[in-house]
Structures are given as C-alpha cells and as structure tokens.
Amino acid sequence: MKCKMVGSMVDRRIDFTFDGGLPAVQFDASRVHSGLHLHAEMHGWEARLRDVAANKKTELERRMAVNALVTHYYSGSPDWSTRGTAMPSPVIAAIATKRGCTYAEAEAYVVSKLLDELSA
C-alpha cells in the first residue's frame, strides 16, 4: 500500500493505492464530521512526537529528541522536519532536562550566565 497526502486550503485528502490491481481508496478530510478534526490533529501530533523518540535508547535521549522537536515547532518554522537545520546542543538539552524547562529557556539561561561571567 502507498499513501499520498494532497493538502491545500481546499483539498485535504489522502490517496491510498494498492498492489495487485486493487482499486484505490481516497480519504477526503472535508467530508468528516467537524468534531473529529481536533482529535485527528492531536493524534497526528502525538504520533509525530512519539516517532522522533522511537529509536532512542534511554529516557534522557527520548526526552531530548521530543524537546528538540517541540522547540522546533514552537520556533515558528513552517518545516515539518528538522533535517537540514542546526541540531540542538546536547549540553543545553541536558540543562533543559535538569531544570525542567524548554530548550529555548535553557539556552537563554546559559547565555545569561555567560554574559554575567564575561561582565564580572
């Protein structure tokens, strides 16, 4: 089976094609009850964030991966993937984990401490 998403403001569908000459199936999200859209969106976010951590071996690595992707999405970037973007610092990610804050907050904390040190 192969899937192809077709997305625009007007056309929101997924086309499924199958081997062996079986007929294709088309899913058109605009035909679904409006109450299901939020559930589907949140399910998609959960799956995406779980997927980024799936191949990590430790809880710290999983947390760092999820936190990095959340930080990427919160940055305002329109990119679904972080490929081709700068990877987050594992040191700052560890500080974020230790402090229980976001990557961006930990980064600001480190910069603040460095500036304090340089001005002393």
C-alpha positions as YAML, in Angstrom:
chain: A
units: angstrom
residues:
- id: 1
  name: MET
  ca: [0.00, 0.00, 0.00]
- id: 2
  name: LYS
  ca: [1.17, 3.51, -0.77]
- id: 3
  name: CYS
  ca: [-0.19, 6.78, 0.59]
- id: 4
  name: LYS
  ca: [-0.01, 10.26, -0.85]
- id: 5
  name: MET
  ca: [-1.22, 13.33, 1.04]
- id: 6
  name: VAL
  ca: [-2.75, 16.08, -1.03]
- id: 7
  name: GLY
  ca: [-3.13, 19.22, 1.03]
- id: 8
  name: SER
  ca: [-4.28, 22.75, 0.36]
- id: 9
  name: MET
  ca: [-6.88, 25.06, 1.81]
- id: 10
  name: VAL
  ca: [-9.47, 23.45, -0.44]
- id: 11
  name: ASP
  ca: [-8.26, 19.89, -1.00]
- id: 12
  name: ARG
  ca: [-7.32, 17.85, 2.09]
- id: 13
  name: ARG
  ca: [-7.13, 14.21, 1.22]
- id: 14
  name: ILE
  ca: [-5.04, 11.07, 1.37]
- id: 15
  name: ASP
  ca: [-4.93, 8.77, -1.63]
- id: 16
  name: PHE
  ca: [-4.23, 5.09, -0.92]
- id: 17
  name: THR
  ca: [-3.11, 2.83, -3.76]
- id: 18
  name: PHE
  ca: [-2.66, -0.94, -3.56]
- id: 19
  name: ASP
  ca: [-0.66, -3.52, -5.49]
- id: 20
  name: GLY
  ca: [-2.38, -6.26, -7.46]
- id: 21
  name: GLY
  ca: [-4.79, -4.06, -9.38]
- id: 22
  name: LEU
  ca: [-6.96, -3.36, -6.35]
- id: 23
  name: PRO
  ca: [-8.99, -0.16, -6.57]
- id: 24
  name: ALA
  ca: [-7.60, 2.94, -4.87]
- id: 25
  name: VAL
  ca: [-9.23, 4.46, -1.78]
- id: 26
  name: GLN
  ca: [-9.46, 8.19, -1.29]
- id: 27
  name: PHE
  ca: [-9.92, 9.79, 2.12]
- id: 28
  name: ASP
  ca: [-11.28, 13.35, 1.95]
- id: 29
  name: ALA
  ca: [-10.97, 15.11, 5.33]
- id: 30
  name: SER
  ca: [-13.51, 17.75, 4.32]
- id: 31
  name: ARG
  ca: [-16.21, 15.05, 4.38]
- id: 32
  name: VAL
  ca: [-15.55, 14.09, 8.04]
- id: 33
  name: HIS
  ca: [-17.66, 15.40, 10.92]
- id: 34
  name: SER
  ca: [-16.05, 18.62, 12.17]
- id: 35
  name: GLY
  ca: [-15.86, 17.24, 15.71]
- id: 36
  name: LEU
  ca: [-13.26, 14.70, 14.60]
- id: 37
  name: HIS
  ca: [-10.78, 17.20, 13.19]
- id: 38
  name: LEU
  ca: [-9.24, 18.24, 16.52]
- id: 39
  name: HIS
  ca: [-8.94, 14.62, 17.63]
- id: 40
  name: ALA
  ca: [-7.21, 13.70, 14.37]
- id: 41
  name: GLU
  ca: [-4.86, 16.67, 14.63]
- id: 42
  name: MET
  ca: [-3.85, 15.85, 18.20]
- id: 43
  name: HIS
  ca: [-3.40, 12.18, 17.28]
- id: 44
  name: GLY
  ca: [-1.07, 13.27, 14.48]
- id: 45
  name: TRP
  ca: [0.99, 15.48, 16.80]
- id: 46
  name: GLU
  ca: [1.27, 12.69, 19.35]
- id: 47
  name: ALA
  ca: [2.37, 10.19, 16.69]
- id: 48
  name: ARG
  ca: [4.93, 12.63, 15.26]
- id: 49
  name: LEU
  ca: [6.44, 13.37, 18.65]
- id: 50
  name: ARG
  ca: [6.48, 9.68, 19.65]
- id: 51
  name: ASP
  ca: [8.13, 8.76, 16.34]
- id: 52
  name: VAL
  ca: [11.05, 11.14, 16.88]
- id: 53
  name: ALA
  ca: [11.86, 9.34, 20.14]
- id: 54
  name: ALA
  ca: [11.18, 5.80, 18.99]
- id: 55
  name: ASN
  ca: [14.76, 4.80, 18.12]
- id: 56
  name: LYS
  ca: [16.35, 6.37, 21.20]
- id: 57
  name: LYS
  ca: [17.76, 4.02, 23.84]
- id: 58
  name: THR
  ca: [17.37, 5.98, 27.10]
- id: 59
  name: GLU
  ca: [14.67, 8.14, 28.63]
- id: 60
  name: LEU
  ca: [17.06, 11.11, 28.53]
- id: 61
  name: GLU
  ca: [17.64, 10.62, 24.79]
- id: 62
  name: ARG
  ca: [13.89, 10.30, 24.20]
- id: 63
  name: ARG
  ca: [13.20, 13.46, 26.21]
- id: 64
  name: MET
  ca: [15.91, 15.36, 24.37]
- id: 65
  name: ALA
  ca: [14.51, 14.29, 20.98]
- id: 66
  name: VAL
  ca: [10.92, 15.22, 21.88]
- id: 67
  name: ASN
  ca: [12.01, 18.52, 23.45]
- id: 68
  name: ALA
  ca: [14.10, 19.42, 20.39]
- id: 69
  name: LEU
  ca: [11.16, 18.80, 18.04]
- id: 70
  name: VAL
  ca: [8.73, 20.72, 20.28]
- id: 71
  name: THR
  ca: [11.21, 23.61, 20.36]
- id: 72
  name: HIS
  ca: [11.48, 23.45, 16.57]
- id: 73
  name: TYR
  ca: [7.70, 23.64, 16.15]
- id: 74
  name: TYR
  ca: [7.40, 26.45, 18.70]
- id: 75
  name: SER
  ca: [10.05, 28.42, 16.79]
- id: 76
  name: GLY
  ca: [7.52, 29.36, 14.12]
- id: 77
  name: SER
  ca: [9.28, 27.39, 11.39]
- id: 78
  name: PRO
  ca: [6.96, 26.06, 8.68]
- id: 79
  name: ASP
  ca: [9.19, 22.97, 8.31]
- id: 80
  name: TRP
  ca: [7.75, 19.62, 9.40]
- id: 81
  name: SER
  ca: [11.22, 18.13, 9.74]
- id: 82
  name: THR
  ca: [14.35, 19.42, 11.42]
- id: 83
  name: ARG
  ca: [16.56, 17.90, 8.71]
- id: 84
  name: GLY
  ca: [18.95, 20.48, 7.36]
- id: 85
  name: THR
  ca: [18.58, 22.69, 10.41]
- id: 86
  name: ALA
  ca: [21.13, 23.06, 13.18]
- id: 87
  name: MET
  ca: [20.92, 20.29, 15.70]
- id: 88
  name: PRO
  ca: [20.32, 21.36, 19.27]
- id: 89
  name: SER
  ca: [23.23, 21.31, 21.69]
- id: 90
  name: PRO
  ca: [23.17, 18.16, 23.84]
- id: 91
  name: VAL
  ca: [24.58, 20.24, 26.72]
- id: 92
  name: ILE
  ca: [21.74, 22.76, 26.56]
- id: 93
  name: ALA
  ca: [19.23, 19.92, 26.12]
- id: 94
  name: ALA
  ca: [20.63, 18.29, 29.28]
- id: 95
  name: ILE
  ca: [20.35, 21.60, 31.14]
- id: 96
  name: ALA
  ca: [16.72, 21.90, 29.97]
- id: 97
  name: THR
  ca: [16.05, 18.40, 31.27]
- id: 98
  name: LYS
  ca: [17.72, 19.10, 34.62]
- id: 99
  name: ARG
  ca: [15.90, 22.44, 35.06]
- id: 100
  name: GLY
  ca: [12.57, 21.10, 33.74]
- id: 101
  name: CYS
  ca: [12.26, 23.84, 31.13]
- id: 102
  name: THR
  ca: [12.18, 24.17, 27.36]
- id: 103
  name: TYR
  ca: [15.32, 24.12, 25.23]
- id: 104
  name: ALA
  ca: [14.86, 27.84, 24.46]
- id: 105
  name: GLU
  ca: [14.58, 28.69, 28.17]
- id: 106
  name: ALA
  ca: [17.74, 26.67, 28.95]
- id: 107
  name: GLU
  ca: [19.55, 28.37, 26.09]
- id: 108
  name: ALA
  ca: [18.55, 31.80, 27.43]
- id: 109
  name: TYR
  ca: [19.71, 30.74, 30.91]
- id: 110
  name: VAL
  ca: [23.14, 29.68, 29.59]
- id: 111
  name: VAL
  ca: [23.55, 32.89, 27.59]
- id: 112
  name: SER
  ca: [22.58, 34.94, 30.66]
- id: 113
  name: LYS
  ca: [25.12, 33.11, 32.83]
- id: 114
  name: LEU
  ca: [27.84, 33.55, 30.20]
- id: 115
  name: LEU
  ca: [27.13, 37.27, 29.89]
- id: 116
  name: ASP
  ca: [27.22, 37.62, 33.68]
- id: 117
  name: GLU
  ca: [30.56, 35.83, 33.74]
- id: 118
  name: LEU
  ca: [32.00, 37.98, 30.96]
- id: 119
  name: SER
  ca: [30.91, 41.23, 32.63]
- id: 120
  name: ALA
  ca: [32.36, 40.29, 36.03]
...
